[in-house]
Amino acid sequence: MKIAIVDDEADCQAEMESLLKHFGAENGLQMEITSFSGGEAFLDAARQERFDIVFMDIYMEGLDGMRAAVRLRKTDRQCVLIFLTSSEEHFPDAFSVHAFEYILKPLVPQRVYDILRDALAILPPESRYIEVTSERKIVRLFLHTIVSAVADAHYLNIGLADGSVVRSRMTIRDFLRMAEDAPGFISVNKGIVLNADYITQFEANCCLTENGGRFPVRVRDRAQLERAVSAYHFEAIRSWQRVGQGRRDAP
């Protein structure tokens, strides 16, 4: 996940970077953070690479944040744009550049964290990961590659999209706690959690996944599980449609 901080105040840059690193460490997010002291420098970089999230100060010397945002939207309609400002007077103008949110200065950590969580809900999950211990080594597992987690005595067998399995001494509850920000993980039976992104269909009393896996489901809960998987897929489509509409409407 590439994040840009555009602010001509060095102290604010440093504070925002610290908050982002703390949030990333707490939530298992891999972040690449780049800070810019002005709008022109940021736009030069944005022509060469794409940022997932941009924190843009409105009041800057030279090219201010609002004008920089207008120019940004001519080439990038996808990034999540979040304004940093010490005044609310520009709030109405921000709609024209499809700003995602605003953060008032001085920064309040919880406000920053809440907005980041909201932003993650509309961003692809490729950069989210958990770390588990397997064979006495710390293994990083990106959530979008995890197909299943199956309990085996005191261990958990974590199946990945490439067909490999990582075995770690942990419980299903531990796994769900670590992956709590990823709503696609659904418990289909006692000791079995599946990633709804990989579920293809329900057949008899089994749930089938893209990699050919067959997992028994609770018979009495099958209908409810099917509805939960369908609702998840429907909401995923709706989320991307909303983001897509924002991209089409951007100037």
C-alpha positions in Angstrom: 0.0 0.0 0.0 1.5 3.3 -1.1 0.7 6.3 0.9 1.6 10.0 0.2 1.7 12.8 2.8 1.6 16.2 1.2 2.2 18.9 3.8 4.7 21.8 4.0 4.8 21.6 7.8 7.6 19.2 8.8 6.1 18.5 12.2 2.8 17.5 10.7 4.5 15.3 8.2 6.4 13.5 11.0 3.4 13.2 13.2 1.2 11.7 10.4 4.0 9.3 9.4 4.3 8.1 13.0 0.5 7.5 13.2 0.5 5.6 10.0 3.4 3.4 11.0 1.7 2.6 14.4 -1.6 1.8 12.6 0.2 -0.4 10.1 2.0 -2.3 12.8 -1.2 -2.8 14.9 -3.2 -4.0 11.9 -0.7 -6.0 9.9 -0.5 -3.6 7.0 2.5 -3.3 4.7 2.9 0.4 3.9 5.3 2.5 1.8 5.0 6.1 3.0 6.4 9.0 1.1 6.2 12.6 2.3 6.2 15.7 0.1 6.6 19.4 1.2 4.6 20.8 -1.6 1.9 20.1 -4.2 4.2 20.4 -7.3 6.7 17.9 -5.9 3.9 15.5 -5.2 2.3 15.8 -8.6 5.7 15.2 -10.3 6.0 11.9 -8.3 2.3 11.0 -9.0 3.0 11.1 -12.7 5.5 8.3 -12.2 3.8 6.1 -9.6 0.3 5.6 -8.2 -0.6 6.1 -4.6 -3.4 4.3 -2.8 -4.0 6.9 -0.2 -3.1 10.6 -0.3 -3.2 12.9 2.8 -3.2 16.4 1.3 -2.8 19.6 3.3 -5.1 22.3 1.9 -3.0 25.4 3.1 0.4 25.2 1.6 2.9 27.7 0.1 2.9 27.8 -3.7 0.4 25.2 -5.1 -2.2 24.7 -2.4 -3.9 21.4 -1.7 -7.2 22.1 -3.4 -5.5 23.1 -6.7 -3.1 20.1 -6.4 -6.1 17.8 -5.9 -7.9 19.2 -9.0 -4.7 18.4 -11.1 -4.3 15.0 -9.4 -7.9 14.0 -10.4 -7.1 14.6 -14.1 -4.7 11.6 -14.1 -5.7 9.6 -11.0 -9.4 9.1 -10.2 -8.9 6.0 -8.0 -6.7 7.1 -5.0 -8.4 7.8 -1.7 -7.9 11.5 -1.1 -8.0 12.7 2.5 -7.6 16.4 3.2 -5.7 17.8 6.2 -6.8 21.3 7.2 -6.9 23.7 10.1 -10.2 25.2 8.8 -13.6 23.9 7.6 -14.1 26.6 5.0 -13.0 24.5 2.1 -15.2 21.5 2.9 -17.8 22.2 0.2 -15.1 22.5 -2.5 -13.7 19.1 -1.6 -16.7 17.3 -3.1 -15.6 18.5 -6.6 -12.4 16.4 -6.3 -14.1 13.5 -4.6 -12.3 13.8 -1.3 -12.9 10.7 0.9 -12.7 12.5 4.2 -11.2 15.5 6.1 -8.9 15.6 9.2 -8.8 18.8 11.2 -5.5 19.9 12.7 -4.2 19.5 15.3 -4.3 15.7 14.5 -6.3 13.5 16.8 -4.9 9.9 16.6 -8.2 8.1 16.9 -9.7 10.2 14.2 -6.8 9.3 11.9 -7.2 5.6 12.7 -11.0 5.6 12.2 -10.6 7.2 8.8 -7.9 4.7 7.8 -10.2 1.8 8.7 -13.0 3.3 6.6 -10.5 3.7 3.7 -9.4 0.1 4.0 -12.9 -1.1 3.4 -12.8 0.2 -0.2 -9.2 -0.6 -1.0 -8.1 -4.0 -2.4 -6.9 -6.3 0.4 -3.6 -7.3 -1.2 -1.4 -5.4 1.4 -3.1 -6.8 4.5 -1.3 -9.7 6.2 -0.9 -11.6 9.4 2.2 -13.1 10.9 2.2 -16.7 12.3 4.8 -19.0 13.7 5.5 -22.1 11.7 8.4 -24.5 12.1 10.0 -22.0 14.5 9.9 -19.2 12.0 7.8 -16.1 11.6 5.8 -16.4 8.4 3.9 -13.5 6.8 0.6 -14.5 5.2 -1.2 -12.0 3.0 -4.9 -12.3 3.8 -6.0 -12.4 0.1 -3.9 -15.6 -0.4 -5.6 -17.5 2.5 -8.3 -19.9 1.4 -8.9 -21.9 4.5 -8.0 -22.3 8.2 -8.7 -25.7 9.7 -8.2 -26.7 13.3 -6.2 -29.9 14.0 -5.8 -30.5 17.7 -3.7 -27.6 19.0 -2.7 -26.5 15.6 -4.2 -24.7 12.6 -3.6 -25.8 9.0 -3.8 -22.6 6.9 -4.4 -23.4 3.2 -3.1 -20.9 0.6 -4.2 -20.2 -2.9 -1.0 -21.8 -4.4 -1.9 -25.1 -2.8 0.6 -24.9 0.1 -0.3 -25.3 3.7 1.2 -23.5 6.7 0.8 -25.2 10.0 0.9 -23.1 13.2 0.2 -23.7 16.8 -2.9 -21.5 17.3 -6.6 -21.6 17.5 -9.4 -20.6 15.2 -10.2 -17.8 17.6 -6.6 -16.6 17.4 -6.9 -16.6 13.6 -10.2 -14.7 13.5 -8.9 -12.1 15.9 -5.8 -11.5 13.7 -8.0 -11.3 10.6 -10.8 -9.3 12.2 -10.6 -6.4 9.7 -11.2 -8.9 6.8 -14.9 -9.6 6.7 -14.6 -12.4 4.1 -13.6 -15.1 6.6 -16.6 -17.1 7.5 -16.9 -20.0 10.0 -18.6 -22.9 8.1 -18.2 -25.6 10.7 -16.6 -26.2 14.0 -12.9 -25.6 13.5 -13.2 -24.6 9.8 -13.0 -21.0 8.5 -13.1 -20.2 4.8 -12.3 -17.1 2.8 -15.6 -16.2 1.0 -13.6 -14.9 -2.0 -12.6 -18.5 -2.8 -16.0 -20.2 -2.2 -17.5 -21.3 -5.5 -20.6 -23.2 -4.4 -22.4 -25.4 -1.8 -22.9 -29.0 -2.8 -24.9 -31.4 -0.6 -23.4 -30.8 2.8 -20.1 -29.4 1.6 -18.6 -26.1 0.6 -16.4 -26.0 -2.5 -13.5 -23.7 -3.1 -11.7 -22.6 -6.2 -8.6 -24.8 -5.6 -10.8 -27.9 -5.4 -11.2 -28.0 -1.7 -14.3 -29.6 -0.1 -15.2 -28.7 3.4 -18.1 -30.1 5.5 -20.6 -27.5 6.6 -23.1 -27.5 9.5 -26.2 -29.0 8.0 -28.6 -26.9 10.1 -26.7 -23.8 9.1 -26.2 -24.4 5.4 -29.0 -22.0 4.2 -27.7 -19.3 6.5 -24.1 -19.8 5.4 -25.2 -19.6 1.7 -26.9 -16.3 2.4 -23.9 -15.0 4.3 -21.6 -15.8 1.3 -24.0 -14.3 -1.2 -24.4 -11.2 0.9 -20.6 -10.8 1.1 -20.1 -11.1 -2.6 -23.0 -8.7 -3.3 -21.6 -6.1 -0.9 -18.1 -6.5 -2.5 -19.7 -5.8 -5.9 -21.6 -2.8 -4.5 -18.5 -1.3 -2.9 -16.6 -1.4 -6.2 -19.6 0.0 -8.1 -19.6 2.9 -5.7 -15.9 3.5 -6.1 -16.3 3.1 -9.9 -19.1 5.7 -9.9 -16.9 8.1 -8.1 -14.2 7.5 -10.7 -16.6 8.2 -13.5 -17.9 11.3 -11.9 -14.5 12.8 -11.1 -13.5 15.7 -13.2 
